[in-house]
Amino acid sequence: MLPSNLPIIKEMFGDRQYREFTFEVDALLAKDPSYTPKQGRKIFEGTARGERIVRLDDQYVISSFVPPVPSEAFKTFISAGTDENTLFKDLGYVRRLAPLTAHLCITPRCMYRCKHCGATIADKHAEPTTDQWKKVIAGLQEMGVAYIVFSGGEPLLRADMEEIIGSVDDRSTTLLFTNGKELSAERAFSLKQSGLFILAVSLDSADAEKHNAVRRHPEAFSHALEAIENASRAGLYTLVSSVVFRRDLNRENLHRLFALARCHGAHEVRIHQPIPRGKLAHAEEAREIFHTKEDTARLSRIQFAANRHRNGFPKVSSFSYTEGPHKFGCGAGILHSYITSTGDLWPCDFVPLSFGNVFTEGLKRPYERMMKAAGVPKRYCMAKHIAGQLEGRELPLGIEESTELCRRCQSKSYPRFFHDLQVS
């Protein structure tokens, strides 16, 4: 546990609402004869590993990859096992009736053409109606999806985002990704009022020219900074989402980014690694873009150091650590899912393997196919692992090919978070 968390942990356990919540979670898990309070602490410790805990209003964000606590959404995450009498064991062995997260590509439209974008659907496709998305959301919540994420394209190009977000009840928490261009102060407040919890603004560098070049828009940097301020002032948990190319992956550049984000009101900076999909699938400067194992290890050290000390930086997280072998692993198709703007169900937005169409077939059968084929979380990024096998093929792959490819990628070993829960 990072020492910087000790004061807020003391605060959490002095918080009556949080203590009552822990008793409720303990009661859910205690139905499982394999559960003990000591093992319950492992859930907290595993979730907090590498993280700085942040308070927003009356909730605590331990990791932005899971719902905040206390919340009904976190209980949804815990309760999505196969049997209410084996919830702890189901959590440890990732036996689930629903993924933790569903990302919805609300619209394929976007005013930017970012270099690293994995979107593969042309703007000419019709986008789903408000009622279609609300029906999907209702189904996801009935299944037990605890985290509903809105992406695109650019979600804020839709005037009905508040109505769509407002259809999510407290069984799930919500996050919206935006490039920031359409986020006025009024829109940020409106999104907060609709029930949005996290707003993630794309900002890849503290250098305006670099960010604008990657986003291919001359004012992307200024729009992003204004959006961060607007989101923070509206009371949203404000996350800076940064895709950092290998050539810029060093302590100096990242510390400048962290300081800039904090200066404009961000609660967290999340570092994403570029994936060889979309416009980056055949990048000539691949050696300068994609992270190596050594880069990933260095990024983890920078993350831990930034979170270890109260140095004026926001909380720092990274996909490569959080979804790597030392924490949750890659949950594509098991803990994570993605629904395209045409309704196809994929394991991840960078894994174009279709398991059916939720608009024509409903949710149940496509999810069952995908989760069965995916197996358990992997100790490596599935998108990077299969990228070479998708070259020259028409995407997304159909159900049979997707099922076969997923089965060939199944893992037999669990990432650390789940392995620790399996050890009595």
N, C-alpha and C positions, 0 to 999 in steps of 0.2 A: 504494500500500500504506500503510495507516495506521501511523504510527510506534509506536503501542502494541503492534503485533504483532512488532516486531523482536526483542525478547527471546525470545518463544516460538518464533519461526521459527528462531532460533539453537539453541534447545533441540531442536526437531524434527530438525534436520539433524545434531545430535549424538547422536540416538537411533538406535541400530543397527537396531532393529526398523522404525522409520519409513524409514530409508535403504534397507533391503532391500525394503520395500514399494514404494518409488518405482522401484526397478530392475524389479520385477515388472510394474508398470503400464507402464513404459517398454517392456518386452519385448512386452507385448500390443499396444501402439500401433505399435511399430516394424515390425510386419508390413505396415503401410500405407506404401507408398513416398512418400506425401505428408507423412509425419510427420517432424519433427525434434525434438530435445530442447528447442530454443527454443520451439517450439509447445506442447510439454508444459508449459512454464512458464506459458503463457497460460491453460491450464486452471486451474492453481493461482491465478494472479492474478485471473482472472475470478470464480472461486468466492469468493475472499477479499475482493472489492471491497465496501467498506462494512461489513465484518465485523470483530469482535474474535475472534481464535482462542482457544478455551477447551480446556484439557486436562481429561479425566476418566479417571482410572486410566491405562491405557496407550494411550489413543486421543485424537485431537484433533478437535474439532468446528470445522471451518472455517466452514461454514454448516449450520444445522440443517435446511435444505431438501434436503440431500444426505447420504448416509451418512458417518459419521466415518471418519477415516483413522488408522492402517491398518485395513482391514477387507475381508473377502471381499465384503461388500455393495457397497463402492465399486467393486470390480472388476466386480461384476455390472452396475452402472450404466454403466461404460465399455464392457463387452462386449456390450451389448444392441443393437449395430448389425446391419445386414443381412448382413454378411460379415466374417469374422475378418481378412481381408486389407485391409479398408477402414474399420477402426474409427474412426480419427481423422476421416476425411472424413465418415463417417456421423454422428459426434458433432456436427461443425460444421454439417451440413445437417439435423440432427435426423431422420435416417433410422433408424427403430428397429423392432425386432420386439416391443417391449413398452414401456409407459410406465415412467418412473422410479418413480412412486408409485401405489399403490392404496389408497384410503380405503374401509374397510368399515364400513357402518352395522350394527354388531353387534346392536343392539336399538333399537326405536323408543321403548322405555319411558324415562321421565325424571320425576323428582319436581319439576323446575322447569318454568316456562313463560316462557322468556326472550324479551324483546321482539324481539331480532334473529334468533331462531332460524329457519333456513331449512328445517327438517324439515317435510315435507308428508304424512307417512304417519301415520295414526291409530294409537293404542296398541292398537286391537282386532285388528290384523293379527298373525297367528302369527309368531313369530320363528324363524329357521333353527336347526336343531339343531347341536350341537357337531360332529358328523361332517360335516354339510353345509359348515360354515365351514372345517373342516380340509381337506376336498377342494378347496374353492376356493383356499385358501392354497397347497396343493401345486401346483395348476395355475398359479397366479400365479408361483411360484418357478421352475417349469419354463420358463415363458415368458421369464423374465429380469427380473421386477419386483424392484427393489432396496430398496424402502422400503414396508413394509406398516403402515398406520395404522388404529387402531381408534377408532371414534367412535360416535355414537348420535344421539338418546337419550343415556343414561348407561351406558357399557359396564360399570361396576362393579356394576350391578344384576344382572349375570350371574355366577353362582357358578363358571362354567367358564372364566372369562377366562384363568386361569393355564394351563389345558390347551390352550386355543386359541393363546395366545402361545407356549407351549412347542412347538407344532407347526411354528413358523418356525425353519428352520435358519440357519446363518450366512451363507447367500447373500443374505439380506435383513436390514435393520435394522428395528426396531420402535418405534412411537410410539403412545401412548394418550392421548386427550383425556378429561378428567373435570371435573365441577364441584367435586369434592373431598369431597362430603358422605359418601361411603362409603369414603374412604381412611384407614383406621386405620393406625397404625404397623405392625401385623402384616400388613395387606394390602399395604402398600408393600413390605415385605421379601419377601413371597410373590411379588409381581409381578417384583421384581428377580431372585429365584431362578429364575423361569420363563423369564427371558431378555429381559425388557423393557429397552430402552435409554433412551428418553425418555418422561417422564411430563409432560404439559402440563395445568396447572391453570388454570381460568378465573378471572381476576381483572381486572375492568375499570376499577377506580378505587381510589385510596388512601383514598377517602371511603366508609365503610361504608354510609351511607344510599344513596348513588348506586349502588353495586354491588348492594345488596339490591333496590333498585327495578327495576333493569334485569333482574335474575335472578328477580324476583317471588318471593322467599323471604326471610323475616326474618332467617335465620341464614346466608345464603349467604357473607357476608364472613368470618365467623369459621371456617366450614368450610373455605374456600379457604386461609386462612392456616395452619391446622393441617395441611392436606393438603400444602402446599408444604414445611413443616418435615419432615413424615413422609417425603416422597419424597426430599428431600435427605439425610436421615439414613440412609435405606436404600441410598444410593449410586447412585440413579437420576439421570440428567441431567435436571434439573428446570427446566421451561420455564413461564413465566407467559404465558398466552394471553389477550390483552386486546382486546376490541372497544371502540374508543373513538369515541364520537359526536363530530361536528364541534364542538359547543359546548364540549367538554372538551379539544379538541386544541390545547393550548398548553404551552409549556415548563414552567411552574410545576406544572401538574397531572401531566405526564408524569414530571418529575423526582421528584415525591413518590411516584409509583407505582414508579419504578425503585428508589428508596431503600428503600421498604417491601419490595419483592420480594427485594432483596439481604439485608436484615435477617433475613428468614425462610429464607434459604438457596438462593434461586433462582440458577441459572446464567445464565438468559437471560429477557428479556422480549420477546415478539413482539406487535407491534401489528397488529391486523386492522382493515380499514375495513368499515363496515356496508354490506350489499348490499341493494338493494330487492327482497327476496324474503320469503316467509313473512309474518310479522306486520308487517314494515316495508314491504310492497309498496305500501300506500296510506297511509303515515304522514302525518298532517296537518302535523307539524313537520319536514318533509323538509329544509328549509334549515338546521335545527339538527343534523341527523343525518348527512347524506351529505357526504363530502369533495369538495372542488373540486380542480382542478389546483394551485391555489395552496396549498391545505392539504397536498396530497401532497408538494409541493416543500419546504414548511416541515417536515413530518415527517421527510423525508430528511435535512435539515440537523440536526435534533435527534438523529436516529439516529447520524449521522457524528460529531457532537460528543461524544455520550455514549461512543462506541466509541474515539474518538481519545485520550482521556485516562483514566488510571487514577484515577478519582475516587470509588471506592466503589460505582459502579453495576455491575449485571451486564451481560453482553453484551446489546445491543439490536438487534432486527431488525424489519422491517416487511414485510407482504405487498405493499404498494403499491410499495415500492422493489424488493424481490427479484423480484416478478413483473411489474415494469414494464419500460419500454424500455431502461433503462440496465443491466439485468442479465439474468435468465433469461426475462423476459416471462411472459405467461399461457400455460401449457402445457395448458390444459383439453382433454382428448381426445387429447393427444399425449404429454406428459410426465406428466400427471396423469389419474387416473380415480377413479370413485366407484361403489361397488356398494351399492344400497339394501338394506334388510332384507327386501325381497321378491325380491331377486336381479336387479333391473334395472341395467344398466350405463349410467351417465351420464358425461359429460366431467368434471363437478365437482358437488359437493353443492349448489351454487347454480345449476346449469345443468340443469334437469329435462328433458333430451332423452334418451329411451331408445333404445339401439342393440341391444336384445335382452335376454334373461334368461339369466344364467349358470347358474342351477339347472336350467333345462329344456333349454338349448341348448348348454351348455358355454361355455368362455371364448374359444376361437379365433375363431369367426365374428363375435360381437359386437365384439370388440376390433379385428378387421380392418376392419369397417365404420366404426367410430368413428374410428380413426386415419387412415383414408383420407379421410374426410369433413372431419376437422379441419384437415388441412394442416400448417402449421408454427406454432410459438409466435407469439403476437400481442404487439404492443407496447401493448396495452390489455387491461383486464379484460373477458373475454367475458360474464360474468354481468351486469355493469352495462350492457354494450353491447346485450344482447338483452332486457333486462328489460321494456321497453315493448312488445316484440313478443309477449310471453307473456300480457299482460293479457287476461282474459276467456276464456282457452282452457283446455280440460281438460288437466291435467298429470299425469304427464309426456307430452310429445308422442310419438307412435309413431315407428317406424323411418324411414318415408319422409319425414315432416315434419321429423324431427330431422336426417336426412341433408341435406335441402335447405337448412335454416336454417344448418347448419354450413358448407356449401359457400359460401353467400352471405357468410359471415363470414371466409372464408379470407384470410390475410395474405400479401403478397408481399415484405415486408421483415422481416428478422430482428432480434430484440433483440440488444443489444451483445455478450453473452457468446458467442453463436453467430457473429455477424458477425466478431468478432475472430479466431475460429478459422479462418474462411474466407480470411482475408487472410494471404498467405505472407510 
